Amino acid sequence: MRILILGGTQEAYEAANMLHDLGHQVITSLSGATKNPKKPKGKINTGGFGGPDGLATYIETNDIDYLIDATHPFAAKMSAGAVICAQKSKIPLIRLIRAPFVEPEGANWWHVDSNKAAAEKLPSGATVFLTIGRQGLTPFFSRSDIRFLVRSIEPPTENLPENFRAFKGRPPFTRSDEISLLKREGITHLVSKNSGGEQTRAKLEAAFMLRVQVIMISRPPLPPAREVETVEELKEVFVQLPPSAGRSFFLPLLRRIWAKLRS
């Protein structure tokens, strides 16, 4: 089976390796936003497709049998485009989306719906650890009364105000390292997206232990699609599927026949 994975996450990396080992032809699409990303087994497509129409063209041109959306839980536009494209191309789609973080009993997280709401919620004089990535920082720029520490895989592309300090960090992170960081920087508040995943959970555990206030940004709504939360669940789906002799076999054959008839 020829499978296209919309990637960029650890789960996408693991899924590509798993499906490749099962004998499938796997293509992983990476946006190119991260330098030197981990490259899984199979082929790599970098740079995106230019929207649902471009993705549909790629699927048709490359005889894709199955589409897997394993993008970040906050990549709502990409996930919506995947649904539109799968419907247009008439191929099955499955969304691999990790489970969200669960608030521990007694943690008292502040839940907000956007970066802007998180910026407004922060009290004056706070020392804030921003772990929302390098994008979406602008709503916090107006809070000159707060000191911000920003961690991201790639450095922010925007010029940061004087009360911001940025440094690079690539998960996974350990709880002991996160505790040390929060203590060393005197962090009073932690802003996080509810992206879920084991690789970044340690910061929340450290915040709970040190009684650092967590402001959790809720996930954006996504259009309906079949979903699994783990690579193991995804594997069960593909192990149960019958052997495929579908698009990846018949479409190239029909094209060769059509080319001969036209010549």
Backbone as JSON, one array per atom type, in Angstrom:
{
  "sequence": "MRILILGGTQEAYEAANMLHDLGHQVITSLSGATKNPKKPKGKINTGGFGGPDGLATYIETNDIDYLIDATHPFAAKMSAGAVICAQKSKIPLIRLIRAPFVEPEGANWWHVDSNKAAAEKLPSGATVFLTIGRQGLTPFFSRSDIRFLVRSIEPPTENLPENFRAFKGRPPFTRSDEISLLKREGITHLVSKNSGGEQTRAKLEAAFMLRVQVIMISRPPLPPAREVETVEELKEVFVQLPPSAGRSFFLPLLRRIWAKLRS",
  "N": [[0.84, -1.18, 0.0], [0.48, 2.24, -0.74], [1.34, 4.97, 1.1], [0.71, 8.17, 2.35], [2.01, 10.32, 4.7], [1.22, 13.07, 6.61], [3.41, 14.84, 8.27], [5.77, 15.77, 10.87], [5.73, 15.44, 13.57], [6.67, 13.53, 16.51], [5.14, 11.25, 16.63], [4.44, 10.91, 13.96], [6.91, 10.31, 12.85], [7.48, 7.85, 14.12], [5.32, 6.37, 13.18], [5.77, 6.27, 10.41], [8.13, 4.74, 10.31], [7.16, 2.34, 11.4], [5.14, 1.55, 9.54], [6.66, 1.33, 7.24], [8.28, -0.82, 7.97], [6.36, -2.77, 7.98], [6.09, -3.26, 5.36], [4.95, -1.42, 3.65], [4.78, 1.22, 1.2], [6.0, 4.23, 2.02], [5.53, 7.7, 2.26], [6.62, 10.59, 3.75], [5.51, 13.76, 4.53], [7.02, 16.82, 5.18], [6.93, 20.07, 6.54], [9.07, 21.78, 6.42], [9.66, 23.7, 8.23], [11.27, 23.25, 10.4], [14.7, 23.05, 10.97], [16.98, 20.49, 10.08], [15.3, 18.13, 10.69], [14.17, 15.05, 12.28], [14.45, 12.31, 10.21], [12.35, 9.88, 8.97], [12.06, 6.37, 7.99], [11.59, 5.47, 4.52], [10.32, 7.6, 1.86], [10.82, 11.19, 1.61], [9.01, 14.18, 1.51], [9.39, 17.56, 1.17], [8.29, 20.82, 2.1], [5.58, 21.21, 1.75], [2.32, 21.44, 0.04], [0.82, 23.46, -1.02], [-1.83, 23.86, -0.23], [-5.19, 22.29, -0.08], [-5.92, 21.62, -2.77], [-3.45, 21.35, -4.06], [-2.43, 19.25, -2.57], [-4.27, 17.24, -3.22], [-3.68, 16.95, -5.93], [-1.07, 15.97, -5.72], [-1.56, 13.51, -4.47], [-3.02, 12.18, -6.44], [-1.18, 12.15, -8.55], [0.9, 10.65, -7.49], [-0.25, 8.26, -6.89], [-1.44, 7.61, -4.35], [-2.66, 5.53, -1.77], [-3.63, 5.77, 0.82], [-4.17, 8.19, 3.35], [-2.58, 9.74, 6.03], [-3.02, 11.84, 8.69], [-0.8, 13.16, 10.68], [-0.06, 15.47, 11.9], [0.72, 18.33, 14.02], [-1.33, 18.76, 16.96], [-2.3, 21.38, 17.03], [-2.25, 22.23, 14.46], [-4.51, 23.18, 12.89], [-5.44, 24.16, 10.41], [-4.07, 22.62, 8.53], [-5.02, 20.07, 9.16], [-7.73, 20.37, 8.59], [-7.53, 20.81, 5.85], [-6.58, 18.31, 5.07], [-8.79, 16.66, 5.48], [-10.62, 17.71, 3.6], [-9.2, 17.18, 1.26], [-8.96, 14.36, 1.28], [-11.62, 13.64, 0.95], [-12.1, 14.73, -1.56], [-10.26, 13.33, -3.14], [-11.11, 10.81, -2.74], [-10.0, 8.86, -1.04], [-9.11, 6.88, 1.85], [-8.8, 8.4, 5.1], [-6.97, 8.76, 8.06], [-6.57, 10.08, 11.28], [-3.84, 10.63, 13.27], [-3.53, 11.46, 16.39], [-2.21, 12.63, 19.29], [-3.13, 11.99, 22.73], [-4.59, 14.53, 24.79], [-3.04, 16.61, 27.37], [-3.67, 15.77, 30.77], [-5.16, 17.32, 33.46], [-3.72, 17.23, 36.62], [-5.11, 16.18, 39.78], [-5.84, 18.77, 41.95], [-4.16, 20.57, 40.72], [-5.07, 22.94, 39.54], [-5.08, 24.34, 36.99], [-5.16, 27.18, 34.77], [-7.41, 27.55, 32.28], [-7.49, 28.52, 28.92], [-8.55, 29.86, 25.71], [-6.93, 30.82, 23.7], [-3.79, 32.27, 22.55], [-3.84, 35.01, 22.95], [-5.73, 35.28, 25.0], [-4.33, 33.99, 27.01], [-2.17, 35.73, 27.39], [-3.51, 37.93, 28.4], [-4.41, 36.94, 30.79], [-2.26, 36.69, 32.5], [-0.66, 37.84, 35.47], [0.55, 41.07, 36.48], [4.05, 41.6, 36.88], [4.84, 38.98, 36.84], [7.0, 36.13, 36.22], [7.48, 34.44, 33.41], [7.38, 31.32, 31.79], [7.37, 30.6, 28.55], [6.12, 28.17, 26.51], [5.21, 27.68, 23.88], [6.15, 27.37, 21.4], [7.85, 28.92, 18.55], [6.16, 30.54, 17.14], [3.29, 32.71, 17.23], [3.82, 34.47, 19.29], [3.33, 37.16, 19.4], [0.93, 38.23, 20.74], [1.83, 38.46, 23.37], [3.62, 40.48, 23.45], [2.8, 42.99, 24.24], [2.84, 42.95, 26.96], [4.7, 44.46, 28.81], [5.17, 44.52, 31.45], [5.95, 42.13, 32.41], [8.3, 39.44, 32.74], [9.63, 37.35, 30.27], [10.49, 34.04, 29.36], [11.41, 32.2, 26.64], [11.12, 29.13, 25.05], [12.01, 27.2, 22.25], [12.18, 25.01, 19.37], [13.32, 26.02, 17.05], [14.79, 29.27, 16.65], [12.87, 32.25, 17.41], [11.36, 34.08, 14.71], [10.66, 36.69, 14.81], [11.53, 39.98, 16.01], [12.26, 40.22, 19.32], [10.86, 41.82, 22.23], [12.57, 43.72, 24.84], [12.07, 42.57, 27.3], [11.97, 39.9, 26.86], [13.51, 36.71, 26.65], [15.04, 34.31, 24.71], [15.65, 30.85, 24.04], [17.0, 27.86, 22.56], [15.57, 24.6, 22.43], [15.14, 21.14, 22.23], [12.73, 18.62, 22.46], [12.97, 15.2, 23.78], [12.32, 16.31, 27.21], [13.57, 16.12, 30.54], [12.16, 15.55, 33.82], [13.74, 16.34, 36.0], [15.5, 18.16, 34.82], [13.7, 20.12, 34.01], [12.7, 20.99, 36.45], [15.01, 22.11, 37.53], [15.4, 24.22, 35.73], [13.08, 25.82, 36.1], [13.42, 26.59, 38.76], [15.92, 27.92, 38.67], [15.4, 30.11, 36.99], [13.44, 31.4, 38.35], [10.7, 31.05, 37.82], [7.29, 31.88, 37.75], [4.93, 31.42, 36.39], [3.7, 29.2, 33.92], [3.17, 28.89, 30.53], [1.46, 26.92, 28.29], [0.65, 25.03, 25.37], [-2.05, 22.75, 24.91], [-0.9, 20.31, 23.77], [-0.31, 17.71, 24.33], [1.37, 14.48, 24.71], [4.28, 12.56, 25.58], [6.85, 13.58, 25.49], [7.01, 16.23, 26.28], [5.77, 16.43, 28.68], [7.04, 16.62, 31.1], [7.54, 19.26, 31.94], [5.13, 20.1, 32.98], [4.79, 18.39, 35.12], [6.95, 19.24, 36.66], [6.15, 21.88, 37.16], [3.87, 21.4, 38.71], [5.0, 20.22, 40.98], [6.52, 22.33, 41.97], [4.66, 24.21, 42.44], [4.08, 26.08, 40.48], [2.12, 28.24, 38.57], [0.05, 27.05, 35.99], [-0.91, 27.97, 32.76], [-3.06, 26.84, 30.48], [-3.47, 26.4, 27.09], [-6.21, 25.7, 25.16], [-6.96, 23.11, 22.76], [-7.53, 23.71, 19.25], [-10.7, 23.35, 17.52], [-11.26, 20.52, 15.4], [-12.17, 19.24, 12.16], [-14.47, 16.46, 11.74], [-13.05, 13.19, 11.72], [-11.74, 9.88, 11.28], [-10.03, 8.73, 14.12], [-6.99, 7.89, 15.85], [-5.0, 7.46, 18.79], [-2.45, 6.56, 19.32], [0.62, 5.13, 18.0], [0.6, 2.39, 18.1], [-2.15, 1.8, 18.04], [-2.65, 2.69, 15.47], [-1.14, 0.87, 14.03], [-2.61, -1.47, 14.47], [-4.84, -0.93, 12.89], [-3.81, -1.03, 10.27], [-2.75, -3.57, 10.15], [-5.03, -5.08, 10.17], [-6.21, -4.45, 7.77], [-7.11, -5.62, 4.48], [-4.84, -7.19, 2.09], [-3.59, -4.87, -0.25], [-4.37, -4.22, -3.57], [-4.92, -2.0, -4.93], [-5.23, 1.31, -5.85], [-2.46, 1.78, -6.14], [-1.61, -0.25, -7.77], [-3.43, -0.64, -9.94], [-3.93, 1.93, -11.1], [-1.42, 2.92, -12.2], [-1.12, 0.88, -14.11], [-3.38, 1.22, -15.77], [-2.77, 3.74, -16.76], [-0.48, 3.21, -18.27], [-1.57, 1.58, -20.25], [-3.35, 3.38, -21.45], [-1.52, 5.24, -22.41], [-0.24, 3.73, -24.39], [-2.36, 3.3, -26.16], [-2.75, 5.85, -27.09], [-0.45, 6.35, -28.46]],
  "CA": [[0.0, 0.0, 0.0], [1.26, 3.49, -0.84], [0.79, 5.77, 2.18], [1.26, 9.51, 2.56], [1.88, 10.8, 6.07], [1.46, 14.49, 6.87], [4.19, 14.64, 9.48], [6.29, 16.87, 11.67], [5.64, 15.1, 14.99], [7.33, 12.28, 16.89], [4.25, 10.16, 16.26], [4.56, 10.72, 12.51], [8.2, 9.64, 12.65], [7.33, 6.45, 14.53], [4.34, 5.73, 12.29], [6.43, 6.0, 9.13], [9.03, 3.61, 10.5], [6.35, 1.15, 11.61], [4.48, 1.16, 8.3], [7.73, 0.89, 6.33], [8.68, -2.16, 8.39], [5.27, -3.68, 7.61], [6.18, -3.5, 3.93], [4.22, -0.41, 2.88], [5.54, 2.32, 0.61], [5.64, 5.38, 2.87], [6.05, 9.03, 1.97], [6.33, 11.52, 4.84], [5.57, 15.16, 4.14], [7.48, 17.74, 6.21], [6.69, 21.44, 6.09], [10.34, 22.48, 6.24], [9.76, 24.77, 9.23], [12.32, 22.91, 11.35], [15.96, 22.65, 10.37], [17.51, 19.18, 10.48], [14.31, 17.29, 11.37], [14.4, 13.62, 12.25], [13.89, 11.77, 8.97], [11.99, 8.47, 9.14], [12.25, 5.49, 6.85], [10.75, 5.8, 3.39], [10.63, 8.82, 1.13], [10.51, 12.45, 2.28], [8.6, 15.32, 0.69], [9.58, 18.76, 2.0], [7.83, 22.1, 1.59], [4.12, 21.32, 1.64], [1.67, 21.18, -1.24], [0.09, 24.62, -1.49], [-3.26, 23.79, 0.06], [-5.87, 21.03, -0.38], [-5.87, 21.3, -4.19], [-2.11, 20.85, -4.34], [-2.33, 17.93, -1.94], [-5.06, 16.32, -4.04], [-2.89, 16.68, -7.14], [0.06, 15.1, -5.34], [-2.11, 12.19, -4.2], [-3.38, 11.57, -7.72], [0.04, 11.95, -9.34], [1.76, 9.65, -6.85], [-1.03, 7.04, -6.67], [-1.53, 7.36, -2.91], [-3.8, 4.7, -1.37], [-4.1, 6.07, 2.17], [-3.64, 9.44, 3.88], [-2.51, 9.81, 7.49], [-2.75, 13.17, 9.24], [-0.08, 13.05, 11.94], [0.46, 16.8, 12.18], [0.58, 18.8, 15.4], [-2.73, 18.98, 17.32], [-2.7, 22.76, 16.81], [-2.18, 22.53, 13.03], [-5.91, 23.01, 12.5], [-5.62, 24.42, 8.98], [-3.57, 21.46, 7.81], [-5.93, 18.95, 9.39], [-8.94, 20.64, 7.82], [-7.2, 20.58, 4.45], [-6.46, 16.87, 4.84], [-10.16, 16.11, 5.37], [-11.15, 18.14, 2.3], [-8.45, 16.5, 0.21], [-9.32, 12.94, 1.28], [-12.95, 13.53, 0.35], [-11.98, 15.05, -2.98], [-9.49, 12.28, -3.8], [-11.81, 9.55, -2.49], [-9.13, 7.89, -0.38], [-9.34, 6.91, 3.3], [-7.97, 9.25, 5.94], [-6.99, 8.52, 9.5], [-5.84, 11.13, 12.01], [-3.06, 10.17, 14.42], [-3.44, 12.65, 17.25], [-1.91, 12.21, 20.66], [-4.08, 12.38, 23.77], [-4.23, 15.8, 25.44], [-2.59, 16.56, 28.76], [-4.74, 15.68, 31.76], [-4.84, 18.13, 34.64], [-3.67, 16.45, 37.87], [-5.98, 16.64, 40.85], [-5.22, 19.79, 42.79], [-3.22, 21.41, 39.98], [-5.71, 24.24, 39.33], [-4.66, 25.03, 35.77], [-6.03, 28.18, 34.17], [-7.67, 27.14, 30.9], [-7.84, 29.62, 28.01], [-8.81, 29.4, 24.35], [-6.04, 31.42, 22.7], [-2.59, 32.94, 23.05], [-4.24, 36.34, 23.4], [-6.36, 35.12, 26.31], [-3.28, 33.64, 27.96], [-1.43, 36.95, 27.67], [-4.35, 38.79, 29.23], [-4.62, 36.29, 32.09], [-1.05, 36.75, 33.32], [-0.62, 38.99, 36.37], [1.7, 41.97, 36.39], [5.18, 41.22, 37.71], [5.12, 37.55, 36.75], [8.11, 35.62, 35.42], [6.71, 33.45, 32.66], [8.03, 30.39, 30.89], [6.51, 30.41, 27.38], [6.48, 26.95, 25.8], [4.2, 27.56, 22.83], [6.85, 27.39, 20.12], [8.37, 30.23, 18.13], [5.1, 31.31, 16.5], [2.2, 33.12, 18.11], [4.32, 35.21, 20.45], [2.94, 38.58, 19.31], [-0.02, 38.69, 21.78], [2.5, 38.68, 24.64], [4.57, 41.6, 23.33], [2.29, 44.18, 24.92], [2.99, 42.81, 28.41], [6.03, 44.93, 29.21], [5.24, 44.41, 32.9], [6.24, 40.72, 32.7], [9.53, 38.89, 32.16], [9.31, 36.12, 29.55], [11.52, 33.11, 28.9], [10.8, 31.48, 25.52], [11.86, 27.97, 24.55], [11.49, 26.67, 20.99], [13.14, 24.2, 18.63], [14.01, 26.99, 16.2], [14.67, 30.61, 17.24], [11.78, 33.07, 16.87], [11.69, 34.88, 13.53], [10.35, 38.08, 15.11], [12.38, 40.7, 16.96], [11.61, 40.14, 20.62], [11.04, 42.97, 23.13], [13.68, 43.6, 25.78], [11.72, 41.74, 28.46], [11.93, 38.51, 26.4], [14.76, 36.0, 26.42], [14.73, 33.06, 24.0], [16.71, 29.85, 23.89], [16.56, 26.7, 21.81], [15.49, 23.33, 23.15], [14.42, 20.11, 21.47], [12.32, 17.52, 23.34], [12.31, 15.15, 25.08], [12.9, 16.96, 28.36], [13.4, 15.34, 31.76], [11.55, 16.3, 34.92], [14.78, 16.98, 36.81], [16.0, 19.34, 34.09], [12.66, 21.15, 34.03], [12.68, 21.53, 37.82], [16.19, 22.98, 37.66], [15.18, 25.43, 34.93], [12.07, 26.65, 36.74], [14.02, 27.17, 39.97], [17.01, 28.83, 38.3], [14.85, 31.31, 36.38], [12.43, 32.01, 39.22], [9.44, 31.04, 37.05], [6.05, 31.89, 38.53], [3.84, 30.97, 35.55], [4.06, 28.42, 32.75], [2.15, 28.91, 29.48], [1.64, 25.75, 27.44], [-0.44, 24.52, 24.54], [-2.42, 21.38, 25.29], [-0.52, 19.46, 22.64], [-0.18, 16.32, 24.75], [2.63, 13.82, 24.39], [5.18, 12.25, 26.69], [8.14, 14.26, 25.39], [6.98, 17.57, 26.91], [4.95, 16.35, 29.89], [7.87, 16.86, 32.29], [7.43, 20.65, 32.4], [3.9, 20.19, 33.77], [5.09, 17.7, 36.37], [7.82, 20.13, 37.43], [5.33, 23.01, 37.62], [3.0, 20.92, 39.78], [5.81, 19.99, 42.17], [7.01, 23.6, 42.48], [3.49, 25.08, 42.59], [4.09, 27.11, 39.44], [0.79, 28.3, 37.95], [0.01, 26.66, 34.59], [-1.97, 28.5, 31.89], [-3.15, 25.85, 29.42], [-4.22, 26.84, 25.91], [-7.0, 24.57, 24.66], [-6.79, 22.75, 21.36], [-8.56, 24.22, 18.33], [-11.59, 22.29, 17.02], [-10.89, 19.92, 14.12], [-13.3, 18.6, 11.49], [-14.56, 15.04, 12.05], [-12.24, 12.22, 10.97], [-11.39, 8.72, 12.09], [-8.85, 9.09, 14.9], [-6.31, 7.01, 16.8], [-4.14, 8.28, 19.65], [-1.09, 6.02, 19.43], [1.15, 4.4, 16.84], [0.14, 1.01, 18.24], [-3.52, 1.75, 17.52], [-2.55, 2.83, 14.02], [-0.64, -0.4, 13.52], [-3.73, -2.4, 14.48], [-5.69, -0.62, 11.75], [-3.2, -1.47, 9.02], [-2.6, -5.03, 10.19], [-6.35, -5.65, 9.89], [-6.64, -4.16, 6.4], [-6.76, -6.67, 3.52], [-3.76, -6.82, 1.17], [-4.08, -3.89, -1.22], [-3.96, -4.21, -4.97], [-5.84, -0.96, -5.39], [-4.75, 2.42, -6.68], [-1.03, 1.72, -6.41], [-1.37, -1.23, -8.82], [-4.28, -0.5, -11.12], [-3.84, 3.22, -11.78], [-0.28, 2.95, -13.12], [-1.38, -0.03, -15.22], [-4.32, 1.86, -16.69], [-2.09, 4.84, -17.43], [0.39, 2.64, -19.3], [-2.43, 1.13, -21.34], [-3.85, 4.58, -22.12], [-0.41, 5.82, -23.16], [-0.02, 2.91, -25.57], [-3.46, 3.52, -27.08], [-2.61, 7.18, -27.68], [0.77, 6.42, -29.28]],
  "C": [[0.89, 1.24, 0.0], [0.6, 4.51, 0.09], [1.5, 7.11, 2.25], [0.96, 9.95, 3.98], [2.16, 12.3, 6.11], [2.11, 14.56, 8.24], [4.62, 15.9, 10.2], [6.23, 16.62, 13.16], [6.42, 13.81, 15.25], [6.47, 11.09, 16.48], [4.31, 9.87, 14.76], [5.83, 9.96, 12.17], [8.08, 8.15, 12.97], [6.37, 5.7, 13.62], [4.97, 5.37, 10.95], [7.36, 4.81, 9.24], [8.24, 2.3, 10.64], [5.74, 0.65, 10.31], [5.5, 0.7, 7.25], [8.15, -0.54, 6.67], [7.62, -3.21, 8.09], [5.25, -3.95, 6.1], [5.45, -2.51, 3.06], [5.21, 0.59, 2.27], [5.1, 3.62, 1.3], [6.32, 6.64, 2.37], [5.65, 9.94, 3.13], [6.52, 12.94, 4.34], [5.97, 16.02, 5.35], [7.38, 19.17, 5.68], [7.98, 22.19, 5.78], [10.56, 23.59, 7.25], [10.9, 24.53, 10.22], [13.57, 22.46, 10.61], [16.4, 21.3, 10.93], [16.5, 18.34, 11.25], [14.72, 15.82, 11.35], [13.71, 13.04, 11.02], [13.6, 10.28, 9.14], [12.34, 7.65, 7.9], [11.26, 5.85, 5.74], [11.18, 7.09, 2.72], [10.19, 10.05, 1.92], [10.1, 13.48, 1.24], [8.65, 16.56, 1.59], [8.99, 19.99, 1.32], [6.34, 22.25, 1.43], [3.63, 21.16, 0.22], [0.92, 22.39, -1.8], [-1.4, 24.55, -1.28], [-3.87, 22.47, -0.37], [-5.82, 20.64, -1.86], [-4.51, 20.74, -4.59], [-1.89, 19.47, -3.75], [-3.09, 16.88, -2.75], [-4.32, 15.96, -5.32], [-1.73, 15.74, -6.85], [-0.43, 13.67, -5.12], [-2.43, 11.46, -5.5], [-2.11, 11.23, -8.53], [0.89, 10.81, -8.8], [1.0, 8.39, -6.44], [-1.1, 6.64, -5.19], [-2.81, 6.57, -2.59], [-4.45, 5.19, -0.07], [-3.41, 7.33, 2.67], [-3.7, 9.41, 5.4], [-2.16, 11.23, 7.9], [-2.12, 13.0, 10.61], [0.59, 14.38, 12.27], [0.22, 17.17, 13.64], [-0.9, 19.04, 15.72], [-3.23, 20.41, 17.11], [-2.59, 23.17, 15.34], [-3.56, 22.35, 12.41], [-6.14, 23.2, 11.0], [-5.18, 23.22, 8.15], [-4.49, 20.26, 7.96], [-7.24, 19.13, 8.63], [-8.7, 20.4, 6.34], [-7.09, 19.11, 4.12], [-7.83, 16.22, 4.68], [-10.76, 16.45, 4.01], [-10.51, 17.34, 1.18], [-8.83, 15.03, 0.13], [-10.69, 12.73, 0.64], [-12.89, 13.76, -1.16], [-11.29, 13.92, -3.75], [-10.11, 10.9, -3.62], [-10.85, 8.47, -2.0], [-9.38, 7.96, 1.11], [-8.33, 7.78, 4.02], [-8.08, 8.79, 7.38], [-6.11, 9.56, 10.16], [-5.16, 10.51, 13.23], [-2.8, 11.38, 15.29], [-3.29, 12.22, 18.7], [-2.96, 12.72, 21.64], [-3.65, 13.69, 24.42], [-3.69, 15.58, 26.84], [-3.81, 16.5, 29.68], [-4.31, 16.44, 33.01], [-4.83, 17.26, 35.9], [-4.62, 17.03, 38.91], [-5.23, 17.62, 41.74], [-4.29, 20.73, 42.05], [-3.77, 22.82, 39.73], [-5.14, 25.0, 38.14], [-5.65, 26.11, 35.4], [-6.2, 27.82, 32.69], [-8.13, 28.33, 30.07], [-7.94, 29.07, 26.59], [-7.82, 29.91, 23.3], [-4.8, 31.99, 23.36], [-2.92, 34.32, 23.61], [-4.85, 36.28, 24.8], [-5.34, 34.77, 27.38], [-2.49, 34.88, 28.36], [-2.22, 37.86, 28.6], [-4.51, 38.25, 30.64], [-3.44, 36.46, 33.04], [-1.04, 37.99, 34.22], [0.65, 39.82, 36.19], [2.8, 41.51, 37.35], [5.57, 39.75, 37.63], [6.41, 37.29, 35.97], [7.6, 34.37, 34.72], [7.59, 32.61, 31.75], [7.05, 30.09, 29.75], [6.98, 29.19, 26.6], [5.47, 26.66, 24.7], [4.84, 27.52, 21.44], [7.28, 28.8, 19.74], [7.32, 31.1, 17.47], [4.02, 31.67, 17.52], [2.64, 33.87, 19.34], [3.79, 36.64, 20.52], [1.95, 39.01, 20.39], [0.64, 38.99, 23.12], [3.4, 39.92, 24.63], [4.1, 42.84, 24.09], [2.48, 44.13, 26.43], [4.41, 43.15, 28.84], [6.24, 44.84, 30.72], [5.6, 43.0, 33.35], [7.57, 40.34, 32.07], [9.22, 37.54, 31.54], [10.58, 35.35, 29.19], [10.86, 32.21, 27.86], [11.7, 30.33, 25.1], [11.2, 27.45, 23.27], [12.59, 25.89, 20.28], [13.99, 25.08, 17.72], [13.83, 28.37, 16.82], [13.51, 31.38, 16.63], [12.24, 33.92, 15.69], [11.44, 36.36, 13.79], [11.4, 38.68, 16.05], [11.66, 40.77, 18.3], [11.85, 41.41, 21.43], [12.14, 42.69, 24.16], [13.36, 42.7, 26.97], [11.55, 40.27, 28.08], [13.35, 37.97, 26.29], [14.43, 34.63, 25.82], [15.93, 32.13, 23.99], [16.13, 28.63, 23.19], [16.56, 25.45, 22.69], [14.65, 22.36, 22.35], [14.03, 18.97, 22.42], [12.91, 16.19, 22.87], [13.08, 15.88, 26.18], [12.64, 16.09, 29.6], [12.81, 16.2, 32.87], [12.6, 17.01, 35.75], [15.34, 18.22, 36.13], [14.98, 20.46, 34.12], [12.55, 21.79, 35.42], [13.85, 22.51, 38.01], [15.99, 24.29, 36.92], [14.18, 26.36, 35.62], [12.62, 27.33, 38.0], [15.05, 28.24, 39.61], [16.48, 30.15, 37.77], [13.8, 32.0, 37.23], [11.07, 32.09, 38.56], [8.24, 31.0, 37.99], [4.86, 31.34, 37.75], [4.38, 30.25, 34.32], [2.91, 28.45, 31.76], [2.45, 27.77, 28.51], [0.42, 25.53, 26.56], [-0.78, 23.1, 25.01], [-2.17, 20.44, 24.11], [-0.43, 18.0, 23.03], [1.19, 15.77, 24.44], [3.54, 13.65, 25.59], [6.43, 13.11, 26.68], [8.18, 15.62, 26.07], [6.16, 17.58, 28.19], [5.74, 16.78, 31.13], [7.73, 18.28, 32.82], [6.2, 20.83, 33.3], [4.08, 19.5, 35.12], [5.96, 18.58, 37.27], [7.03, 21.31, 37.98], [4.43, 22.6, 38.78], [3.79, 20.76, 41.09], [6.27, 21.3, 42.81], [5.9, 24.62, 42.69], [3.57, 26.29, 41.67], [2.73, 27.08, 38.74], [0.88, 27.99, 36.45], [-1.17, 27.34, 33.9], [-1.98, 27.6, 30.65], [-4.04, 26.35, 28.29], [-4.9, 25.64, 25.28], [-6.74, 24.32, 23.17], [-7.88, 23.38, 20.49], [-9.45, 23.06, 17.87], [-11.11, 21.81, 15.64], [-12.11, 19.28, 13.47], [-13.31, 17.1, 11.77], [-13.7, 14.18, 11.12], [-12.02, 11.03, 11.88], [-10.08, 9.01, 12.8], [-8.31, 7.9, 15.68], [-5.33, 7.88, 17.58], [-2.7, 7.8, 19.71], [-0.68, 5.31, 18.15], [0.72, 2.94, 16.9], [-1.29, 0.84, 17.72], [-3.52, 1.85, 16.0], [-2.08, 1.52, 13.39], [-1.76, -1.43, 13.44], [-4.64, -2.18, 13.28], [-5.11, -1.22, 10.48], [-2.94, -2.98, 8.99], [-3.92, -5.7, 9.81], [-6.83, -5.41, 8.47], [-6.25, -5.32, 5.48], [-5.6, -6.23, 2.64], [-4.3, -5.93, 0.05], [-3.49, -4.13, -2.6], [-4.8, -3.14, -5.64], [-5.18, 0.06, -6.27], [-3.3, 2.23, -7.09], [-0.69, 0.68, -7.49], [-2.14, -0.89, -10.09], [-4.12, 0.83, -11.84], [-2.61, 3.32, -12.67], [-0.48, 2.04, -14.33], [-2.3, 0.6, -16.25], [-3.65, 3.01, -17.44], [-1.16, 4.33, -18.54], [-0.42, 2.18, -20.52], [-2.93, 2.32, -22.15], [-2.76, 5.24, -22.96], [-0.14, 5.04, -24.44], [-1.11, 3.14, -26.61], [-3.32, 4.86, -27.79], [-1.42, 7.26, -28.63], [0.58, 5.8, -30.66]]
}
